[in-house]
Structures are given as C-alpha cells and as structure tokens.
Amino acid sequence: MIVNPQLNSTANRIISFLNNCNCLHHIHQIQAQIILHYLHFNTTVASHFITSCQSLNHLNTAYRLINQLHRPHVFTCNSLIKAFSHSQIPHIPFSIYTRMHSNSILPNNYTFPFLLKSLSDFKGIQQGRIVHAHVVKLGHGNDIYVQNSLLNVYASCGNMRLCRKVFEEMTQRDVVSWTVMIMGYRSAKKYDDALIAFEQMQYAGVEPNRVTMVNALAACASFGAIEMGIWIHDFIRKKKWELDVILGTALIDMYAKCGRIEEGLIAFQAMKDKNVFTWNAVIRGLALVKSGEEAVMWFDQMVQEGIKADEVTLVEVLSACSHSGLLDIGQVIFRSLMSGKYGFSATVNHYACMIDLFTRSGYLEDALKLIKEMPFEPTKSMWGSLLTGCRDQGNLELSEFVAKKLLELEPDNSGYYVVLSNLYAEMGRWNDAEKVRELMKERGLKKDLGCSSVESIRQDHVYQLLAE
C-alpha cells in the first residue's frame, strides 16, 4: 500500500480499498465510510472514488455522492466531468458544469476539453456556444487544447463556419487543429475544402499524423482526387509507416473509388492485419470497375480465411454480381443470406441489389415478384431500377404500372409525369397522355428543361449510402 503522508490513516486505508475494489457491493460500503468520516470533501479521496466507480461502470454512484457537496472542489468536478465524458451518458458533464456555474465554482483550463468532448459526442452545439462564451470571458481563449476542443464541437455539429472562425482566431495551430478542420469539411461533404485545408497544412509546415491521412484519403476518395491520394501514399512510404487496418483500408478505399483498384490490391497485400472493412473496400472497388467475377472470388477467399462477412459485405458482392450480370452466382449468395448462413437477416439494401440484378438480367417478372414478397416497403430506387429495365426491354404495360407506383411515392416529381405521358404516347393512348399533362398543370408542375424522361435510379445509390 502506497501511503500519502498528507492524508490521515483512514483516508489512506479507504484509498487502498478503492484501488482494490472489484464489486459494487464494496463500493457502497466504502461510500458509507467516506460519508461517515467526512472524506467526500477530500479531493484525493473523491478522485479515487470516481475512478473506482468508473471502472465498475457505475458512475451514477459517484455522481450522487459528489452531488451531496454544496461546493465541491474544481478538481473533483473536473474528475467527474472527465469520467462521464468517456461514458455513454453524454449529457451529465454539462449538467455538472451548470452546477459549477450556479455555485460560483470557477472552471479552469482542464475543465473545458472534457466538457467539450462530451458536447461534440451528442452534437450539443447550443451548449457548445454557451461554453465558448464562458471560455472567452474567463480568459482561456488562447489555450490550444481548449481551442481544439471548440473546433471539434463545431466540426462534429457540421457548423464549419463557426469552426473556421475559431480556427482563424487561433494564434498557434498544431496537427490536431488542422486534422479537425479536414475531418469537419470531409464530414460536411465539402471535400474540396478538406483537400485545400490539407494543402495549407503542408505550407504551414505542420506534419500530418495517421488520423490526418485517413481523413485526407477519405476526401480524396469522395472527390476523385487521385493525384493527391498518390502523394499521400508516397508520403506514407517515405515515412515507413506501417499500413495498419485503419490507414490501409482508407488507402484501398481511395484507390477503389478513383478507379485504380489494382493499386488498392497492392496496398491490401502489403497489410499485415485486415478486418471486414478492409475486405469490403476491395470487393467494393472491384464492383465499381465491374469486375464481378473477381469480386466474388475475393468474397469467397474472405469467407475461407474466417473473416465474418457483415451486411455491407453482402451488399458489395451482390452489387458486383448486378453490375457484371452474374445472375446465377448472385442468386446463390442471396439464398445463402436468406438461409441465415451469414448470421443476419437480409436488409432492404440486399433486396434492392437483387431487384437490380434481376432487371439488368432481363428477368422483370422475377424482380416484380421479389418486390411484392419482400418484408419491406418498396423504395424509389427499386421501382426506378425496374422502370429502367422495363424501358430497356420495351415492356410498356409493366412500365405504366411502375411509373404509377413512382408517382404514388413522389406525387410532386414532374419527371414521373413526363415518363407516364411519354409511355401513353408510345402506346397510342393519346387521351391518357393528355390527361397526365393536364394533371401536371393542375398541380403547378413544370417539365424540367432538357428532361424527356425520368432519370433511372439504379443500385448505385447503395454505394452513395455506404460512402457517407
């Protein structure tokens, strides 16, 4: 037992008990002794008590104990805020901070980073702005750790205007500052701004870290900035960074989305450790370049190596089958999914892939049958995929049925009225075509300039969802 000479023997004994405590029943016994000996006023004892409660995943016990104090020490409040900032109860830190404020307990520069972390986790931008005002008022506005935490709140909430404002007011910026800006722009889908920030970071002489590179690669992938992506890969090689799972997967995903899957496969081979996300990136890349058979081959290898496929994996491989017309293989995989082979049920995206596969392969009736039998409401993309197949094969009757379904889903979409009207014209049903045009006028809808038919909604929307 390590004895703190500044504490009495009772306090030292309680701290020793707390350090060795491994059950909630003992915590409650120790809590009673702390209250009995008035030791909850002692910051050292209180800090150990909070840590012990945190390790047992019972922070509410610590919260109730500290709540009994009229004016707990700022160190005790900070310890509790820090503990709750790592928990699954994100609103408590701000509640503690509010109590500090109402009891005139002045926060210090250690209070704000953990408080702001919790606000970024649950996207509490209004609370973040309140805390920001307090930061400035109390003179902590030049602390880089506090400033970075403020950046993170605004970036996490998608408010890049305020994030940029804080960034521009900073007298010094480190790698965290720049990385948060890049991450924020990427999350807000402002990929060009993310890459501009990354370039400005280089000019500022700040060396990126792995987190920076992962976010920059993600921006390259979404923006198609292959040259910047190659530059990042060269930087990684020069620094002799190991391609860990996160960095390696980001690199593969960049190459895949930029249509350079061969370079992605080389990066894959260079990785020591891979997880399901890494394999998914490879299969997705092969699907995007319409190498369906190779995508299925990698999927089979993934299963053989004992990597458990997830829902995204099956979307990727079924999409690969769809884009390459591998109907038989796609049906086998889908049946395996339906039988429970992969440990999860088919989602709406899996059904969308199969409907797209059937329509691309010319099996319109099978696609319609699957739409009617699946345990989900058909989506716009499903009907759109079927409509495209019907139009390609000249099946006007089924095209009419599907176009009406699309109108039910989006009655204000002028494109669908145009499609239906054109269908009637092709079928020689001029009266019906005119009725559709009149209905458009009644609803105040106008034909889009240059639009003669509805834009087909293929299964590519799944990739967009996954990329986000």
C-alpha positions in Angstrom: 0.0 0.0 0.0 1.4 3.4 -1.0 0.7 5.9 1.8 0.1 9.6 1.1 1.7 11.5 4.0 -0.7 14.4 3.6 -3.7 12.2 4.3 -4.7 10.6 7.6 -4.6 6.9 8.1 -8.4 6.5 7.5 -8.2 8.3 4.2 -5.2 6.2 3.1 -6.9 3.0 4.1 -10.1 4.0 2.1 -8.0 4.8 -1.0 -6.3 1.4 -0.7 -9.8 -0.2 -0.6 -10.9 1.8 -3.6 -7.8 0.8 -5.6 -8.6 -2.9 -5.0 -12.4 -2.7 -5.1 -13.9 -5.1 -7.8 -17.7 -5.2 -6.9 -20.5 -2.7 -6.5 -21.4 -4.0 -3.0 -18.0 -3.0 -1.7 -18.3 0.4 -3.4 -21.4 1.1 -1.4 -19.7 0.0 1.8 -16.7 2.3 1.1 -19.1 5.1 0.2 -20.7 4.8 3.7 -17.3 5.1 5.3 -16.4 8.1 3.2 -19.5 9.9 4.3 -19.1 8.8 7.9 -15.6 10.3 8.1 -16.5 13.4 6.0 -13.9 12.3 3.4 -16.0 13.2 0.4 -14.7 16.8 0.9 -11.2 15.5 0.3 -10.3 15.9 -3.4 -7.9 12.9 -3.4 -10.4 10.5 -1.9 -13.2 11.8 -4.2 -11.0 11.4 -7.3 -10.2 7.7 -6.3 -13.8 7.1 -5.6 -14.8 8.4 -9.1 -12.2 6.3 -10.8 -13.3 3.2 -8.9 -16.9 3.8 -9.8 -15.9 4.3 -13.5 -14.0 1.0 -13.6 -17.2 -0.7 -12.3 -19.4 1.1 -14.9 -21.4 2.7 -12.1 -20.6 6.4 -12.3 -24.1 7.4 -11.1 -23.0 6.3 -7.6 -20.1 8.8 -7.7 -22.4 11.5 -9.2 -24.8 11.1 -6.3 -22.0 11.3 -3.7 -20.5 14.5 -5.2 -24.0 16.0 -5.6 -24.2 16.0 -1.8 -21.5 18.6 -1.6 -22.6 22.2 -1.6 -19.4 23.5 -3.3 -17.2 20.6 -4.5 -13.6 21.5 -5.4 -13.0 22.2 -9.1 -10.6 19.3 -9.2 -13.4 17.0 -8.1 -15.8 18.4 -10.7 -13.2 18.0 -13.4 -12.6 14.4 -12.4 -16.3 13.7 -12.6 -16.7 15.5 -16.0 -13.7 13.6 -17.4 -15.2 10.3 -16.2 -18.6 11.0 -17.7 -17.1 12.3 -21.0 -16.0 8.7 -21.7 -19.3 7.2 -20.7 -22.5 6.5 -22.6 -24.3 9.3 -20.7 -23.1 12.4 -22.6 -25.5 15.0 -21.0 -24.2 14.7 -17.5 -20.9 16.7 -18.0 -22.9 19.8 -19.0 -25.2 19.3 -16.0 -22.1 19.2 -13.7 -20.7 22.3 -15.4 -24.1 24.1 -15.0 -24.0 23.3 -11.3 -20.4 24.6 -11.0 -21.6 27.8 -12.7 -24.6 28.3 -10.4 -22.4 27.6 -7.3 -19.7 30.0 -8.4 -17.1 27.3 -8.8 -14.6 28.7 -11.4 -13.7 26.2 -14.1 -10.1 26.0 -15.2 -8.4 25.0 -18.5 -8.7 21.3 -17.5 -12.5 21.6 -17.3 -13.2 22.6 -20.9 -11.6 19.9 -23.1 -13.5 17.0 -21.4 -16.7 19.0 -21.2 -16.5 20.0 -24.9 -15.7 16.4 -25.8 -19.0 15.3 -24.4 -20.8 18.1 -26.2 -19.2 17.0 -29.5 -20.3 13.4 -28.9 -24.0 14.3 -28.7 -23.7 17.3 -31.1 -24.8 19.9 -28.5 -24.0 23.0 -30.5 -26.1 25.3 -28.4 -24.4 24.2 -25.2 -21.1 24.4 -27.0 -21.7 28.1 -27.9 -22.6 28.8 -24.2 -19.3 27.2 -23.1 -17.4 29.0 -25.9 -18.7 32.3 -24.4 -17.5 31.3 -21.0 -14.1 30.3 -22.3 -13.6 33.7 -23.8 -14.9 35.5 -20.7 -12.7 33.5 -18.3 -9.6 34.1 -20.3 -9.0 30.6 -21.6 -9.4 31.5 -25.3 -5.7 31.1 -26.1 -5.3 27.6 -24.7 -4.7 25.4 -27.7 -6.2 22.3 -26.0 -9.4 24.3 -25.3 -9.4 25.8 -28.8 -9.0 22.4 -30.4 -11.9 21.1 -28.3 -14.1 24.0 -29.5 -13.1 23.2 -33.1 -14.2 19.7 -32.6 -17.6 20.7 -31.2 -18.4 22.9 -34.2 -17.0 20.4 -36.7 -18.9 17.5 -35.1 -22.1 19.5 -35.4 -21.4 20.3 -39.1 -21.1 24.1 -38.5 -17.9 24.7 -40.4 -18.5 28.5 -40.5 -18.0 28.7 -36.7 -15.3 26.1 -36.8 -13.4 28.1 -39.4 -13.9 31.3 -37.3 -12.3 29.7 -34.2 -9.5 28.3 -36.4 -8.7 31.7 -37.9 -8.6 33.3 -34.5 -6.0 30.8 -33.2 -2.5 32.2 -32.7 -1.0 28.8 -33.0 -2.3 25.6 -34.6 -1.0 22.1 -34.2 -1.6 18.9 -36.1 -4.9 18.3 -34.1 -6.2 21.7 -35.2 -5.6 21.0 -38.9 -6.9 17.5 -38.6 -10.2 18.6 -37.1 -10.7 21.1 -39.9 -10.0 18.4 -42.5 -12.3 16.0 -40.7 -15.0 18.6 -40.4 -15.0 19.5 -44.0 -15.0 15.9 -45.0 -17.9 15.1 -42.8 -19.8 18.1 -44.2 -19.1 16.7 -47.7 -17.0 19.7 -48.6 -14.3 17.6 -50.0 -12.6 20.3 -52.0 -12.3 22.5 -48.8 -10.9 19.5 -46.9 -8.2 19.0 -49.5 -7.4 22.7 -49.6 -7.0 22.7 -45.8 -4.7 19.6 -46.2 -2.6 21.5 -48.7 -2.5 24.6 -46.4 -1.3 22.4 -43.6 1.7 21.4 -45.7 2.5 25.1 -46.4 2.3 25.8 -42.7 4.9 23.2 -42.0 2.8 21.1 -39.8 3.4 17.4 -40.4 0.3 15.2 -40.6 -0.3 12.2 -38.5 -2.2 9.0 -39.3 -5.6 10.5 -38.4 -4.9 13.4 -40.7 -4.1 11.0 -43.5 -7.1 8.8 -43.0 -9.4 11.8 -43.4 -7.5 13.3 -46.3 -7.7 9.9 -48.1 -11.4 9.8 -47.5 -11.8 13.3 -49.0 -9.6 12.1 -52.0 -11.9 9.1 -52.4 -15.1 11.1 -52.5 -13.7 13.9 -54.6 -11.8 11.7 -57.1 -8.5 13.4 -56.3 -6.3 10.5 -57.3 -3.1 12.7 -57.6 -3.4 13.9 -54.0 -4.1 10.3 -53.0 -1.0 9.0 -54.7 1.0 11.8 -53.0 -0.3 10.7 -49.6 0.7 7.1 -50.4 4.2 8.2 -51.3 4.4 10.2 -48.0 3.4 7.0 -46.1 6.1 5.0 -47.9 8.8 7.7 -47.2 7.9 7.8 -43.5 7.9 4.0 -43.5 4.6 3.9 -41.7 3.1 0.5 -41.3 -0.3 0.1 -43.1 -2.4 -0.7 -40.1 -6.1 -1.6 -40.5 -7.5 1.9 -40.5 -4.9 3.6 -42.7 -4.6 0.7 -45.1 -8.4 0.4 -45.5 -8.6 4.2 -46.2 -5.9 3.8 -48.8 -7.6 0.9 -50.5 -10.9 2.7 -50.5 -9.3 5.8 -52.1 -7.8 3.8 -54.9 -11.0 1.8 -55.4 -13.3 4.9 -55.7 -10.8 6.5 -58.0 -10.9 3.5 -60.4 -7.4 2.3 -59.6 -8.3 -0.9 -57.9 -5.0 -2.6 -58.9 -3.0 -0.2 -56.7 -5.5 -0.9 -54.0 -4.9 -4.6 -54.2 -1.1 -3.9 -53.9 -1.8 -2.0 -50.7 -4.1 -4.8 -49.5 -1.3 -7.3 -50.0 1.1 -5.1 -48.0 -1.1 -5.1 -44.9 -0.3 -7.5 -42.1 -3.7 -7.2 -40.4 -7.1 -6.8 -42.2 -10.6 -6.7 -40.9 -14.0 -6.9 -42.6 -13.9 -3.2 -43.6 -10.6 -3.8 -45.5 -12.2 -6.7 -47.4 -15.3 -4.7 -48.1 -13.2 -1.9 -49.6 -11.6 -4.4 -52.0 -14.9 -6.0 -53.0 -16.5 -2.6 -53.5 -13.6 -1.4 -55.7 -13.9 -4.5 -57.9 -17.7 -4.0 -58.1 -17.2 -0.3 -59.2 -14.9 -1.3 -62.1 -17.4 -4.1 -63.0 -15.0 -7.0 -62.2 -17.8 -9.0 -60.7 -16.2 -12.5 -61.0 -13.0 -11.2 -59.3 -15.2 -9.6 -56.6 -16.9 -12.9 -55.9 -13.5 -14.6 -55.9 -12.3 -12.2 -53.2 -15.5 -12.7 -51.3 -15.0 -16.5 -51.3 -11.4 -16.1 -50.1 -12.6 -13.8 -47.3 -15.0 -16.4 -46.1 -12.4 -19.1 -46.4 -10.0 -17.1 -44.3 -12.5 -16.9 -41.5 -13.4 -13.2 -41.8 -17.1 -12.9 -40.8 -19.0 -11.0 -43.5 -21.3 -8.2 -42.4 -24.3 -6.6 -44.0 -22.2 -4.2 -46.1 -20.1 -7.2 -47.5 -23.2 -8.8 -48.9 -24.4 -5.5 -50.4 -21.0 -5.1 -52.1 -20.8 -8.6 -53.5 -24.4 -8.6 -54.7 -23.9 -5.2 -56.3 -20.8 -6.7 -58.0 -23.0 -9.5 -59.4 -25.5 -7.0 -60.6 -23.0 -4.8 -62.4 -21.5 -7.8 -64.1 -24.7 -9.7 -64.9 -23.8 -12.7 -62.7 -27.4 -13.7 -62.1 -26.8 -17.4 -61.0 -24.0 -16.5 -58.6 -26.0 -13.6 -57.1 -29.0 -15.9 -56.5 -26.8 -18.5 -54.8 -25.4 -15.8 -52.5 -28.8 -14.3 -51.8 -30.3 -17.7 -50.9 -27.4 -18.3 -48.5 -28.1 -15.0 -46.9 -31.8 -15.8 -46.6 -31.0 -19.2 -45.0 -29.1 -17.5 -42.2 -25.6 -18.6 -43.3 -24.1 -15.2 -42.5 -25.8 -14.7 -39.2 -28.0 -11.7 -40.1 -31.2 -11.1 -42.0 -31.5 -9.6 -45.4 -32.0 -5.8 -45.3 -33.7 -3.5 -47.7 -30.4 -2.9 -49.5 -29.8 -6.6 -50.1 -33.3 -6.8 -51.7 -32.5 -3.7 -53.8 -29.4 -5.4 -55.1 -31.3 -8.5 -56.1 -34.1 -6.5 -57.8 -31.4 -4.6 -59.7 -29.7 -7.8 -60.7 -33.0 -9.3 -62.0 -33.9 -6.2 -64.0 -30.4 -5.9 -65.5 -30.5 -9.5 -66.5 -33.9 -9.1 -68.1 -36.0 -11.0 -65.5 -38.6 -8.3 -64.9 -41.3 -10.6 -63.5 -38.8 -12.1 -61.0 -37.9 -8.6 -59.9 -41.6 -7.6 -59.5 -42.3 -10.8 -57.6 -39.4 -10.1 -55.2 -40.7 -6.5 -54.7 -44.2 -7.8 -53.8 -42.9 -10.6 -51.5 -40.2 -8.8 -49.5 -40.9 -7.7 -45.9 -40.1 -4.1 -46.7 -42.0 -1.2 -48.4 -40.5 -0.8 -51.9 -38.2 2.2 -52.3 -38.0 4.7 -55.1 -34.7 3.2 -56.2 -36.3 -0.3 -56.5 -39.1 1.0 -58.7 -36.7 3.2 -60.6 -34.5 0.2 -61.4 -37.4 -1.9 -62.5 -38.7 1.0 -64.7 -35.3 1.3 -66.4 -35.4 -2.5 -67.1 -38.9 -2.2 -68.5 -38.0 0.6 -70.8 -34.9 -1.2 -72.0 -37.0 -4.2 -72.9 -39.9 -2.2 -74.3 -42.4 -3.6 -71.8 -44.8 -0.7 -71.9 -47.6 -2.3 -69.8 -45.3 -3.0 -66.9 -43.6 0.4 -67.4 -47.0 2.0 -66.9 -47.6 0.1 -63.6 -44.2 1.0 -62.3 -44.4 4.7 -63.3 -47.7 4.9 -61.4 -46.0 3.4 -58.3 -43.3 6.1 -58.6 -46.0 8.8 -58.8 -47.6 7.5 -55.6 -44.2 7.8 -53.8 -43.4 11.3 -55.2 -46.6 13.0 -56.5 -44.7 16.3 -56.9 -41.9 14.9 -59.2 -42.6 16.3 -62.6 -40.2 13.8 -64.2 -42.5 10.8 -63.4 -45.5 12.6 -65.1 -43.4 13.1 -68.2 -42.4 9.4 -68.2 -46.0 8.3 -67.9 -47.2 10.7 -70.5 -44.5 9.5 -73.0 -45.4 5.9 -72.3 -49.0 6.6 -73.2 -47.9 8.3 -76.3 -45.8 5.3 -77.3 -48.8 3.1 -76.7 -51.0 5.3 -78.8 -53.1 6.3 -75.8 -53.2 10.0 -76.6 -56.1 10.8 -74.4 -54.4 9.4 -71.4 -51.2 11.2 -72.3 -53.1 14.5 -72.4 -54.8 13.8 -69.1 -51.4 13.3 -67.5 -50.2 16.7 -68.9 -53.4 18.4 -67.6 -52.8 16.9 -64.2 -49.3 18.4 -64.2 -50.8 21.8 -64.9 -53.4 21.4 -62.2 -50.7 20.6 -59.7 -48.5 23.5 -60.8 -45.7 21.2 -62.1 -43.4 22.0 -65.0 -41.3 19.8 -67.1 -37.6 20.3 -66.3 -35.6 21.9 -69.1 -34.0 19.3 -71.2 -35.9 16.5 -69.5 -37.8 14.0 -71.5 -37.8 11.0 -69.2 -37.2 10.1 -65.6 -33.6 9.6 -64.6 -33.1 6.0 -63.9 -32.3 5.2 -60.3 -30.1 2.2 -60.3 -28.4 0.3 -57.5 -25.6 2.9 -57.5 -27.4 4.7 -54.7 -26.3 1.9 -52.3 -22.7 2.9 -52.9 -23.5 6.5 -52.1 -25.1 5.5 -48.9 -22.1 3.4 -47.9 -19.7 6.2 -48.8 -21.5 8.5 -46.5 
